Amino acid sequence: MRNLIRVLTIGAILLLAIGCKEEELRLEGTGISEISWSKDMVADEDGEMLSLTFTAAGKWTAVSSKPEWCEILTASGVSGQAALRINITKNTTASPRRAEVSIKVDDYPLSEILIISQAEGVVEKGDGRYREINEWVYDKMSSNYLWNEPVRNIALDYSIGYQAFLKSILDGVSKQGDINHDDGAYKQDYRTEYYTQIISNAPETKAIGQQTRGNGFYLLRPVNLGTAIGVLVDTVIPGGPADRLGIKRGDFITEVNGVSITMDNYKSVTGKIYTDALSIRTNSVAWEGAQLDQAVLTPIGTYELTPDYYTEPAIYKAETIELSNGKKVGYLLYMGFHADYDEQLIAVFDKFKADGIDDLVLDLRYNNGGEILSSTVMATMIAGPAHQGKTLAKLTFNEERTAAGESASYKIGVKETIEYPDGYLPIEEALQHSIDLERVFVIATNITASASEIIVNGLRGLDIEVNLIGTRTSGKNVGMEGFSKKYRNYDFLFYPVSFYIENAKGFRDYPEGFEPDIYLDDSNYYPGGDFGTMGDYLCNAAFGWIRTGQKPGRTSASQRSISLEEIPNPVSTRLGGSRIVYRD
């Protein structure tokens, strides 16, 4: 109260000093400049994600008049360059609609107003404005889709929106005996998604390697400790705002903006922690016993989160660890197989080689795939010259393409690939940095998919021992070709499932994923330490196996089952899968 009285007193003195000059000192206008949009914007009827930029002269907030379909994902920020992310949902009504987005900068009298309009739903209207895209999609599906022949049996409506059009093809193939069962993910008998997808405005280019605006959390997990409900900091993005503040894996958030986290608010609160400017109160967690209600919280402090731009790396952690028996273990937490990071990947293995590591723990628990090129670079550095020229992954296309003599394979240390007939040099260069291992330990979860699974299946095809620790992998034994097309103001990217992936022994039958050698679901446990330490349960199992030479017994879920649910980062747009990307 004394501080408040002091502030009010100072304010009163200032008012007396300036008197009638108050009007001369008042800020004018909106405080917003360098906007990247026009005053009136037209959103795609099928929905889209708008990423707009501007410069603010102070703290700002944004409000939508129609949040049910025009949702603001970054509702506040600080002065300087800012990004406004708005999610526009598909218009499924027969009427056009209009939303007003108001951006207000503190201390400025006026708001910046953005009008977003959206025409009536394309599906219902059927005006055929996307016919050109639909014809392009059909051409690729009828020629490149792995199950292309059934595509030609479907009666199609080219007047509908491109997303609906693609789904009508995929569903139409599925109805013919579900022969495209491997195109998609399932929960029990229900298909939750198709791998084949079309994207406008190329959002996947905003994945790894591109700047993202937020607080720098990769994964936050609401948990119930029995005596306390809060948000577990599972994974912090290296170099992001949270990392720079010193927030670490295992920190437990119990308050946001002074309000305690409860069962009623944890869902909404978690999403805001990813993106919004706010204060959080964190605690460390220790255990006095095995029961949930024996968790002991110790306050760490309060942090002021300020969203900022950061670049998400592919390599989250890479270091050489010396175990108690003197063995040296290379540990790599790798988040995505992206060719842009191959040189950095080679540098990591070069360091492992210089350190003289005895074993490698490859942490792919959050790696949902990427480019086969990059997985070949990694496999080459693991296998070494003894396996040069041997097949890591063979691609099997549809019957028509196969009959026409079309084939592709990726080989250890061989630079020629389907994308680069003249050679992709990092694959060949990787031989010089190889660590020549006869076994590798892979940490995996149900997120581990596609190009990550190529490492498992491909190395096993070379008779290199691959030991899996974690849970069953995703089971994505197919891959996609990437095609692009410019249309109107959009860049369309189309990824149809085009091939099966098999190893040197011809094995490709893993649609249910790979069973772990040690079952350990870390979502059931509160992390006792950072990645790559004995305090991480999955790393502990891997390091213990290496140190003792004995595989630990099968572990089941314990009484420390803590997770309420996983709430993904709303600004994360990673596109995984085994992909062939044809480049100009």
Summary of the structure (lengths in Angstrom):
residues: 584
radius of gyration: 26.6
end to end distance: 65.6
largest distance: 89.6
contacts: 1953
relative contact order: 0.11
helix: 26%
strand: 33%
